[in-house]
């Protein structure tokens, strides 16, 4: 070995460290990835397949009748580069509302369709392979109209699909859900009529395999606990002052649940604030709190338990509101990384380095048109500038 070899080795080693630092820096960079134009409408869910982000939504840009568009699926790497885009649908209207990973790294994609099915609009479930190609698809529903809200992949390998259906009386809305196996075959169905409209807007699997449902019931929240077989353990209607809407639910390690949504006080200005409540495993309300900007509406759209045991709430409001709270409901930080426009954080995912990926929509004309957007923010909910 000559005298220059150690220096060369040191040089190579330093170059390798520099290259590694560049890769690490690139992996940790924050970014915003907008999808603009009439071929993009919204992202409403996302999941990670290894190191690839898959976001789903719709190509429907204008959210007013007549609804037109296909379900939209986009694959993006963690540096914010689009890898692939797909659409799925028939001659009518399709929108994806949920996505999760199948055992072979394919996808389960859940949504609504009026091109296929038994009636006006139905649930659809699409199974793809790892390349995003269709393996099979099927629909669930009645001759009336079903509206989906979400999908829950259960520990058993079954899938729980939930939302609402037109009431059997012909007036109002009834809760509606189906549990299906990994091949899409119906295992059981859950529906019931009520004096008030009831919509299943959130669901979580408890540690023992039970499924706890969050419902909108008039201007009150309602929780229902089901067994793995779909039998009702308990259901509780929380008749609280003002208006509370529980959109997302998560379990805490003690077996209790956190319920996030929005609230409005009775009388006075009709301003919405983020609402958070803690519920016991038997349905008892332990406490509730609210927070948000004093002069603006803020809503909770999604709820994520992070690796440090806290929770990130993805909101709807100006600047894409993100809130981090602990199990006691104490606000740890608030961030609005997207400027002054109104955004909805429909799904928040945590990456290994603690940064967050947000699947969102940007409101262009209130209630009428939207753009889809993905963001990667740091562990404090901020974008690098």
VOPAGU-2260 file (C-alpha; in pm, 1 decimal, decimal comma):
REM VOPAGU-2260
SITE   aa  ch    i         X         Y         Z
SITE  UNK   A    0       0,0       0,0       0,0
SITE  UNK   A    1     149,7     335,6    -101,4
SITE  UNK   A    2     149,7     649,5     110,0
SITE  UNK   A    3    -133,9     817,5     -79,8
SITE  UNK   A    4    -384,2     535,7     -27,1
SITE  UNK   A    5    -511,8     642,0     319,8
SITE  UNK   A    6    -571,2     994,0     191,5
SITE  UNK   A    7    -759,2     857,6    -109,3
SITE  UNK   A    8    -963,3     635,5     119,5
SITE  UNK   A    9   -1041,4     933,8     339,7
SITE  UNK   A   10   -1144,4    1133,1      32,3
SITE  UNK   A   11   -1373,2     853,2     -86,9
SITE  UNK   A   12   -1517,2     819,6     263,6
SITE  UNK   A   13   -1588,1    1194,5     280,9
SITE  UNK   A   14   -1750,9    1187,5     -62,1
SITE  UNK   A   15   -1971,6     900,0      49,6
SITE  UNK   A   16   -2069,6    1091,9     364,1
SITE  UNK   A   17   -2148,1    1397,3     151,7
SITE  UNK   A   18   -2359,0    1190,2     -86,5
SITE  UNK   A   19   -2542,0    1032,5     207,3
SITE  UNK   A   20   -2605,1    1377,5     354,7
SITE  UNK   A   21   -2750,4    1493,4      23,4
SITE  UNK   A   22   -2982,4    1193,0       9,0
SITE  UNK   A   23   -3089,3    1245,9     372,1
SITE  UNK   A   24   -3149,1    1614,9     312,8
SITE  UNK   A   25   -3349,6    1539,4       0,7
SITE  UNK   A   26   -3555,7    1281,0     187,8
SITE  UNK   A   27   -3634,3    1531,5     462,3
SITE  UNK   A   28   -3723,3    1826,3     238,6
SITE  UNK   A   29   -4073,2    1965,7     257,9
SITE  UNK   A   30   -4274,5    2035,6     -53,5
SITE  UNK   A   31   -4611,7    2128,6    -200,6
SITE  UNK   A   32   -4743,3    1940,7    -503,6
SITE  UNK   A   33   -5058,9    2095,3    -654,0
SITE  UNK   A   34   -5274,1    1921,5    -915,7
SITE  UNK   A   35   -5452,3    2198,9   -1102,0
SITE  UNK   A   36   -5689,8    2204,9   -1394,8
SITE  UNK   A   37   -6018,6    2050,3   -1493,7
SITE  UNK   A   38   -5881,5    1693,5   -1473,2
SITE  UNK   A   39   -5824,5    1716,5   -1096,8
SITE  UNK   A   40   -6087,6    1768,3    -829,7
SITE  UNK   A   41   -5977,9    1662,1    -481,1
SITE  UNK   A   42   -5774,7    1415,5    -277,3
SITE  UNK   A   43   -5969,3    1260,4       8,4
SITE  UNK   A   44   -5743,7     977,7     127,4
SITE  UNK   A   45   -5388,1     849,2     100,8
SITE  UNK   A   46   -5170,7     561,1     215,5
SITE  UNK   A   47   -4807,5     454,8     202,9
SITE  UNK   A   48   -4697,8     151,2       2,0
SITE  UNK   A   49   -4338,9     111,3     115,5
SITE  UNK   A   50   -4174,8     442,8      30,3
SITE  UNK   A   51   -4443,5     545,1    -219,5
SITE  UNK   A   52   -4743,6     763,2    -140,5
SITE  UNK   A   53   -5073,9     675,6    -307,2
SITE  UNK   A   54   -5343,5     945,3    -299,3
SITE  UNK   A   55   -5699,6     893,3    -421,5
SITE  UNK   A   56   -5987,4    1122,2    -507,5
SITE  UNK   A   57   -6169,4    1237,1    -817,1
SITE  UNK   A   58   -6119,1    1413,7   -1148,1
SITE  UNK   A   59   -6444,2    1602,4   -1082,0
SITE  UNK   A   60   -6337,4    1967,3   -1076,9
SITE  UNK   A   61   -6684,0    2121,7   -1040,5
SITE  UNK   A   62   -6877,4    1988,9    -741,4
SITE  UNK   A   63   -7218,9    2087,4    -869,5
SITE  UNK   A   64   -7470,7    1882,4   -1070,5
SITE  UNK   A   65   -7447,3    1721,4   -1312,4
SITE  UNK   A   66   -7158,7    1540,4   -1141,7
SITE  UNK   A   67   -6906,4    1403,6   -1389,8
SITE  UNK   A   68   -6568,1    1246,4   -1340,4
SITE  UNK   A   69   -6370,9     934,3   -1260,3
SITE  UNK   A   70   -6193,3     801,7    -955,2
SITE  UNK   A   71   -5837,4     935,7    -950,4
SITE  UNK   A   72   -5528,8     754,1    -817,8
SITE  UNK   A   73   -5182,2     913,3    -804,0
SITE  UNK   A   74   -4848,6     755,9    -704,0
SITE  UNK   A   75   -4587,0     999,9    -567,4
SITE  UNK   A   76   -4242,3     945,5    -415,4
SITE  UNK   A   77   -4149,4    1102,4     -84,1
SITE  UNK   A   78   -3956,0    1380,8    -258,4
SITE  UNK   A   79   -4276,0    1499,9    -424,4
SITE  UNK   A   80   -4229,9    1357,4    -774,5
SITE  UNK   A   81   -4530,2    1210,3    -954,8
SITE  UNK   A   82   -4458,4     849,5   -1053,2
SITE  UNK   A   83   -4791,0     748,9   -1207,9
SITE  UNK   A   84   -5153,9     853,3   -1246,5
SITE  UNK   A   85   -5459,9     638,5   -1312,9
SITE  UNK   A   86   -5832,2     693,2   -1346,5
SITE  UNK   A   87   -6112,6     440,8   -1310,7
SITE  UNK   A   88   -6478,7     465,6   -1397,8
SITE  UNK   A   89   -6759,3     420,2   -1644,6
SITE  UNK   A   90   -6994,0     650,6   -1829,0
SITE  UNK   A   91   -7133,2     804,3   -1509,6
SITE  UNK   A   92   -6965,0     947,7   -1200,6
SITE  UNK   A   93   -6701,3     784,1    -982,5
SITE  UNK   A   94   -6504,5     913,2    -684,3
SITE  UNK   A   95   -6260,2     732,0    -458,5
SITE  UNK   A   96   -6305,1     791,7     -84,4
SITE  UNK   A   97   -6063,2     545,5      73,1
SITE  UNK   A   98   -5745,2     351,3       1,0
SITE  UNK   A   99   -5545,3      88,4     187,3
SITE  UNK   A  100   -5273,6    -164,5     112,5
SITE  UNK   A  101   -5360,2    -520,2      12,7
SITE  UNK   A  102   -5138,6    -812,4     124,3
SITE  UNK   A  103   -4942,0    -827,7    -204,6
SITE  UNK   A  104   -4871,2    -450,2    -206,0
SITE  UNK   A  105   -5169,1    -396,6    -430,6
SITE  UNK   A  106   -5448,9    -165,2    -325,4
SITE  UNK   A  107   -5804,4    -167,5    -198,6
SITE  UNK   A  108   -5979,2     145,8    -326,8
SITE  UNK   A  109   -6326,8     234,6    -203,6
SITE  UNK   A  110   -6567,3     491,5    -339,2
SITE  UNK   A  111   -6894,7     571,0    -509,5
SITE  UNK   A  112   -7025,7     494,3    -855,8
SITE  UNK   A  113   -7337,9     561,3   -1055,7
SITE  UNK   A  114   -7206,9     379,2   -1364,5
SITE  UNK   A  115   -7240,2      40,0   -1196,4
SITE  UNK   A  116   -7440,1    -120,5    -918,3
SITE  UNK   A  117   -7798,4    -172,7    -809,3
SITE  UNK   A  118   -7937,8     177,5    -822,3
SITE  UNK   A  119   -7890,6     550,1    -824,1
SITE  UNK   A  120   -7543,5     547,0    -666,2
SITE  UNK   A  121   -7361,1     265,7    -486,6
SITE  UNK   A  122   -7042,6     180,6    -302,6
SITE  UNK   A  123   -6765,8      33,9    -515,1
SITE  UNK   A  124   -6459,7    -162,0    -403,2
SITE  UNK   A  125   -6169,5    -197,3    -644,6
SITE  UNK   A  126   -5880,6    -439,0    -592,7
SITE  UNK   A  127   -5559,6    -366,7    -784,5
SITE  UNK   A  128   -5225,4    -541,9    -813,5
SITE  UNK   A  129   -4893,3    -382,2    -721,0
SITE  UNK   A  130   -4881,5    -205,2   -1059,4
SITE  UNK   A  131   -5223,9     -47,3   -1010,7
SITE  UNK   A  132   -5399,4    -273,7   -1261,4
SITE  UNK   A  133   -5750,0    -390,9   -1174,9
SITE  UNK   A  134   -5776,3    -742,3   -1029,3
SITE  UNK   A  135   -6148,8    -720,4    -956,1
SITE  UNK   A  136   -6417,7    -471,7    -865,2
SITE  UNK   A  137   -6761,9    -503,0    -711,0
SITE  UNK   A  138   -7044,3    -283,2    -581,4
SITE  UNK   A  139   -7270,0    -277,9    -274,5
SITE  UNK   A  140   -7594,4     -97,2    -219,1
SITE  UNK   A  141   -7968,1     -73,5    -260,1
SITE  UNK   A  142   -8187,3      47,0    -547,7
SITE  UNK   A  143   -8168,3     389,4    -377,2
SITE  UNK   A  144   -7863,1     609,2    -328,3
SITE  UNK   A  145   -7562,4     529,2    -111,6
SITE  UNK   A  146   -7298,1     783,6     -15,9
SITE  UNK   A  147   -6958,5     659,2     106,7
SITE  UNK   A  148   -6749,0     818,6     380,3
SITE  UNK   A  149   -6463,2     580,1     447,2
SITE  UNK   A  150   -6303,1     239,0     457,2
SITE  UNK   A  151   -6139,6      57,1     748,2
SITE  UNK   A  152   -5905,0    -239,2     693,9
SITE  UNK   A  153   -5961,0    -471,4     988,8
SITE  UNK   A  154   -5709,1    -690,8    1168,5
SITE  UNK   A  155   -5892,4    -998,4    1039,4
SITE  UNK   A  156   -5821,6    -896,9     679,6
SITE  UNK   A  157   -6184,8    -798,5     623,7
SITE  UNK   A  158   -6280,6    -448,8     513,3
SITE  UNK   A  159   -6544,8    -225,0     667,3
SITE  UNK   A  160   -6705,8      20,5     422,0
SITE  UNK   A  161   -6932,4     288,4     562,0
SITE  UNK   A  162   -7145,6     592,4     485,0
SITE  UNK   A  163   -7518,7     638,2     444,8
SITE  UNK   A  164   -7814,2     532,6     233,1
SITE  UNK   A  165   -8144,6     692,8     141,3
SITE  UNK   A  166   -8393,9     612,1     415,6
SITE  UNK   A  167   -8626,5     320,9     343,0
SITE  UNK   A  168   -8917,1     553,9     416,4
SITE  UNK   A  169   -8810,6     766,5     121,8
SITE  UNK   A  170   -8728,8    1065,0     343,6
SITE  UNK   A  171   -8394,8    1138,8     505,6
SITE  UNK   A  172   -8075,5     936,5     546,1
SITE  UNK   A  173   -8000,4     609,3     725,9
SITE  UNK   A  174   -7662,6     479,9     835,2
SITE  UNK   A  175   -7522,7     212,3     609,0
SITE  UNK   A  176   -7214,3      -9,3     620,6
SITE  UNK   A  177   -7094,6    -343,1     488,8
SITE  UNK   A  178   -6820,8    -576,0     609,7
SITE  UNK   A  179   -6660,6    -773,1     326,2
SITE  UNK   A  180   -6380,0   -1026,2     307,7
SITE  UNK   A  181   -6047,9    -983,4     125,6
SITE  UNK   A  182   -6208,2   -1096,5    -200,8
SITE  UNK   A  183   -6496,2    -851,8    -173,8
SITE  UNK   A  184   -6759,8   -1102,8     -65,3
SITE  UNK   A  185   -7024,4    -967,6     171,1
SITE  UNK   A  186   -6982,3   -1088,4     530,9
SITE  UNK   A  187   -7251,4    -875,4     696,2
SITE  UNK   A  188   -7441,7    -551,3     647,9
SITE  UNK   A  189   -7532,1    -284,4     902,0
SITE  UNK   A  190   -7817,1     -39,1     855,7
SITE  UNK   A  191   -8101,7      99,3    1064,3
SITE  UNK   A  192   -8377,8     355,6    1032,0
SITE  UNK   A  193   -8404,1     648,4    1273,6
SITE  UNK   A  194   -8627,6     944,6    1339,8
SITE  UNK   A  195   -8327,8    1164,8    1251,6
SITE  UNK   A  196   -8078,7    1153,2     967,6
SITE  UNK   A  197   -7784,4     931,9    1061,4
SITE  UNK   A  198   -7459,1     913,4     867,3
SITE  UNK   A  199   -7153,7     704,4     959,1
SITE  UNK   A  200   -6868,5     951,5     918,5
SITE  UNK   A  201   -6586,2     769,5    1098,8
SITE  UNK   A  202   -6485,3     426,9    1227,0
SITE  UNK   A  203   -6202,8     270,0    1427,3
SITE  UNK   A  204   -6119,0     -86,4    1525,7
SITE  UNK   A  205   -6087,0    -139,8    1901,4
SITE  UNK   A  206   -5811,7    -355,3    2050,2
SITE  UNK   A  207   -6049,1    -653,9    2088,7
SITE  UNK   A  208   -6168,9    -637,7    1725,9
SITE  UNK   A  209   -6490,3    -445,1    1792,9
SITE  UNK   A  210   -6571,3    -158,5    1554,6
SITE  UNK   A  211   -6667,8     180,5    1696,1
SITE  UNK   A  212   -6864,8     406,7    1463,4
SITE  UNK   A  213   -6889,6     784,3    1476,0
SITE  UNK   A  214   -7222,5     912,4    1343,8
SITE  UNK   A  215   -7372,8    1246,4    1259,3
SITE  UNK   A  216   -7720,1    1251,6    1414,0
SITE  UNK   A  217   -7892,1    1583,1    1353,2
SITE  UNK   A  218   -7678,2    1840,0    1538,5
SITE  UNK   A  219   -7538,0    1584,5    1783,0
SITE  UNK   A  220   -7268,9    1316,7    1774,3
SITE  UNK   A  221   -7350,7     951,4    1822,1
SITE  UNK   A  222   -7128,6     648,8    1879,4
SITE  UNK   A  223   -7212,1     284,8    1814,9
SITE  UNK   A  224   -6995,7      -9,4    1917,5
SITE  UNK   A  225   -7028,1    -327,1    1709,5
SITE  UNK   A  226   -6877,3    -671,5    1756,6
SITE  UNK   A  227   -6666,9    -829,6    1481,9
SITE  UNK   A  228   -6989,5    -997,1    1366,8
SITE  UNK   A  229   -7177,3    -667,0    1340,6
SITE  UNK   A  230   -7387,1    -702,8    1657,9
SITE  UNK   A  231   -7454,0    -383,0    1853,7
SITE  UNK   A  232   -7278,9    -367,9    2192,7
SITE  UNK   A  233   -7403,1     -16,8    2274,4
SITE  UNK   A  234   -7509,0     302,4    2103,5
SITE  UNK   A  235   -7513,2     646,1    2265,8
SITE  UNK   A  236   -7658,9     969,9    2135,0
SITE  UNK   A  237   -7479,7    1265,7    2296,1
SITE  UNK   A  238   -7733,4    1546,2    2323,9
SITE  UNK   A  239   -7508,6    1841,3    2404,7
SITE  UNK   A  240   -7573,6    2217,8    2392,0
SITE  UNK   A  241   -7513,0    2369,7    2050,2
SITE  UNK   A  242   -7396,0    2167,8    1752,6
SITE  UNK   A  243   -7122,8    1901,9    1762,4
SITE  UNK   A  244   -7010,4    1693,3    1467,8
SITE  UNK   A  245   -6763,9    1409,1    1523,7
SITE  UNK   A  246   -6590,2    1340,0    1194,2
SITE  UNK   A  247   -6289,3    1127,5    1299,1
SITE  UNK   A  248   -6223,7     881,5    1579,4
SITE  UNK   A  249   -5906,9     721,3    1715,2
SITE  UNK   A  250   -5833,1     485,7    2003,5
SITE  UNK   A  251   -5588,9     577,3    2280,3
SITE  UNK   A  252   -5378,5     304,3    2448,5
SITE  UNK   A  253   -5602,5     294,6    2758,7
SITE  UNK   A  254   -5892,9     174,9    2544,3
SITE  UNK   A  255   -6062,6     514,6    2544,3
SITE  UNK   A  256   -6134,1     706,3    2224,6
SITE  UNK   A  257   -6070,8    1056,2    2094,4
SITE  UNK   A  258   -6342,5    1203,5    1875,9
SITE  UNK   A  259   -6260,7    1507,5    1659,6
SITE  UNK   A  260   -6488,9    1727,0    1451,7
SITE  UNK   A  261   -6637,6    2072,0    1493,2
SITE  UNK   A  262   -6873,6    2256,3    1723,3
SITE  UNK   A  263   -7094,7    2566,3    1705,9
SITE  UNK   A  264   -7249,3    2743,3    2002,4
SITE  UNK   A  265   -7624,2    2793,7    2028,2
SITE  UNK   A  266   -7730,5    3144,9    1923,1
SITE  UNK   A  267   -7491,7    3426,4    1837,0
SITE  UNK   A  268   -7241,4    3403,0    1551,1
SITE  UNK   A  269   -7249,8    3066,8    1376,4
SITE  UNK   A  270   -6875,2    3012,6    1391,9
SITE  UNK   A  271   -6722,9    2665,7    1382,4
SITE  UNK   A  272   -6430,6    2559,2    1600,6
SITE  UNK   A  273   -6238,6    2233,9    1613,5
SITE  UNK   A  274   -6407,9    2006,8    1867,5
SITE  UNK   A  275   -6230,4    1728,3    2054,5
SITE  UNK   A  276   -6385,1    1484,0    2301,4
SITE  UNK   A  277   -6261,1    1186,1    2500,2
SITE  UNK   A  278   -6491,5     886,8    2533,1
SITE  UNK   A  279   -6448,1     575,0    2748,7
SITE  UNK   A  280   -6461,0     223,5    2605,3
SITE  UNK   A  281   -6820,8     200,7    2730,0
SITE  UNK   A  282   -6923,3     527,9    2565,6
SITE  UNK   A  283   -6908,8     769,8    2859,8
SITE  UNK   A  284   -6813,0    1126,7    2767,9
SITE  UNK   A  285   -6517,1    1224,6    2989,5
SITE  UNK   A  286   -6443,9    1575,1    2858,3
SITE  UNK   A  287   -6470,4    1799,5    2555,4
SITE  UNK   A  288   -6276,7    2104,5    2438,0
SITE  UNK   A  289   -6255,1    2331,0    2134,7
SITE  UNK   A  290   -5998,2    2553,4    1968,1
SITE  UNK   A  291   -5932,0    2747,4    1647,7
SITE  UNK   A  292   -5897,7    3103,4    1524,8
SITE  UNK   A  293   -6134,5    3344,5    1700,5
SITE  UNK   A  294   -6281,1    3505,1    1387,5
SITE  UNK   A  295   -6266,1    3213,9    1139,8
SITE  UNK   A  296   -6426,2    2873,7    1092,6
SITE  UNK   A  297   -6209,6    2569,1    1167,2
SITE  UNK   A  298   -6319,1    2207,7    1130,4
SITE  UNK   A  299   -6143,2    1877,4    1205,1
SITE  UNK   A  300   -6133,2    1648,7     901,7
SITE  UNK   A  301   -5885,1    1379,3    1004,4
SITE  UNK   A  302   -5712,6    1245,3    1315,0
SITE  UNK   A  303   -5376,3    1066,2    1336,1
SITE  UNK   A  304   -5198,4     913,5    1634,5
SITE  UNK   A  305   -4827,6     987,9    1593,4
SITE  UNK   A  306   -4530,7     776,6    1701,6
SITE  UNK   A  307   -4469,0     995,8    2008,8
SITE  UNK   A  308   -4817,7     919,1    2145,9
SITE  UNK   A  309   -4970,3    1254,6    2052,5
SITE  UNK   A  310   -5235,2    1326,1    1786,3
SITE  UNK   A  311   -5236,6    1541,4    1474,9
SITE  UNK   A  312   -5568,9    1685,5    1362,5
SITE  UNK   A  313   -5600,4    1774,2     995,9
SITE  UNK   A  314   -5840,3    2063,9     960,4
SITE  UNK   A  315   -6055,2    2253,7     715,8
SITE  UNK   A  316   -5994,4    2627,3     720,0
SITE  UNK   A  317   -5766,8    2902,1     599,4
SITE  UNK   A  318   -5407,0    2801,9     536,2
SITE  UNK   A  319   -5463,5    2424,8     580,5
SITE  UNK   A  320   -5494,0    2412,6     961,6
SITE  UNK   A  321   -5298,5    2140,6    1141,7
SITE  UNK   A  322   -5314,6    2093,5    1518,3
SITE  UNK   A  323   -5114,3    1866,0    1746,6
SITE  UNK   A  324   -5265,4    1768,0    2081,2
SITE  UNK   A  325   -5187,9    1523,4    2358,1
SITE  UNK   A  326   -5426,5    1264,0    2502,9
SITE  UNK   A  327   -5560,0    1523,2    2745,9
SITE  UNK   A  328   -5661,7    1758,2    2466,4
SITE  UNK   A  329   -5387,1    2014,0    2535,8
SITE  UNK   A  330   -5281,6    2197,1    2221,2
SITE  UNK   A  331   -4909,8    2139,2    2155,1
SITE  UNK   A  332   -4883,6    2339,0    1832,6
SITE  UNK   A  333   -5088,6    2483,3    1548,6
SITE  UNK   A  334   -4965,7    2532,3    1191,7
SITE  UNK   A  335   -5116,0    2671,1     872,2
SITE  UNK   A  336   -4854,2    2596,0     606,0
SITE  UNK   A  337   -5051,2    2671,5     288,8
SITE  UNK   A  338   -5111,8    3048,2     288,1
SITE  UNK   A  339   -5446,1    3222,8     308,0
SITE  UNK   A  340   -5677,0    3012,5      88,8
SITE  UNK   A  341   -5915,7    2756,6     238,5
SITE  UNK   A  342   -5787,8    2397,4     238,8
SITE  UNK   A  343   -5906,3    2069,5     385,3
SITE  UNK   A  344   -5653,0    1819,6     523,3
SITE  UNK   A  345   -5843,7    1502,2     439,9
SITE  UNK   A  346   -5567,2    1261,5     543,4
SITE  UNK   A  347   -5244,3    1305,6     739,8
SITE  UNK   A  348   -4970,1    1040,9     737,8
SITE  UNK   A  349   -4653,2    1031,4     947,6
SITE  UNK   A  350   -4318,9     936,4     792,7
SITE  UNK   A  351   -4025,7     770,6     970,6
SITE  UNK   A  352   -3844,6    1100,0    1031,6
SITE  UNK   A  353   -4152,2    1253,0    1198,7
SITE  UNK   A  354   -4249,0    1468,9     901,9
SITE  UNK   A  355   -4608,9    1459,8     779,9
SITE  UNK   A  356   -4768,7    1405,8     440,1
SITE  UNK   A  357   -5108,4    1568,1     388,3
SITE  UNK   A  358   -5360,7    1474,3     118,3
SITE  UNK   A  359   -5582,9    1777,8      72,6
SITE  UNK   A  360   -5808,5    1986,2    -142,9
SITE  UNK   A  361   -5795,4    2358,9    -205,5
SITE  UNK   A  362   -6126,7    2539,8    -223,8
SITE  UNK   A  363   -6147,1    2762,7    -530,4
SITE  UNK   A  364   -6514,9    2858,1    -533,2
SITE  UNK   A  365   -6689,9    2767,8    -204,2
SITE  UNK   A  366   -6888,4    2449,1    -250,5
SITE  UNK   A  367   -6838,7    2450,4    -626,0
SITE  UNK   A  368   -6482,8    2377,0    -738,8
SITE  UNK   A  369   -6159,3    2245,0    -588,7
SITE  UNK   A  370   -5800,4    2158,2    -673,1
SITE  UNK   A  371   -5615,8    1856,4    -538,0
SITE  UNK   A  372   -5290,0    1908,0    -348,6
SITE  UNK   A  373   -5031,3    1701,9    -160,7
SITE  UNK   A  374   -4789,2    1846,7      94,0
SITE  UNK   A  375   -4497,9    1722,1     296,6
SITE  UNK   A  376   -4444,7    1932,6     608,8
SITE  UNK   A  377   -4197,4    1896,7     893,9
SITE  UNK   A  378   -4274,5    1757,3    1240,5
SITE  UNK   A  379   -4410,2    2099,5    1343,7
SITE  UNK   A  380   -4644,4    2118,4    1044,6
SITE  UNK   A  381   -4430,6    2376,1     862,4
SITE  UNK   A  382   -4298,6    2408,5     509,1
SITE  UNK   A  383   -3933,5    2499,6     455,5
SITE  UNK   A  384   -3898,6    2837,9     286,7
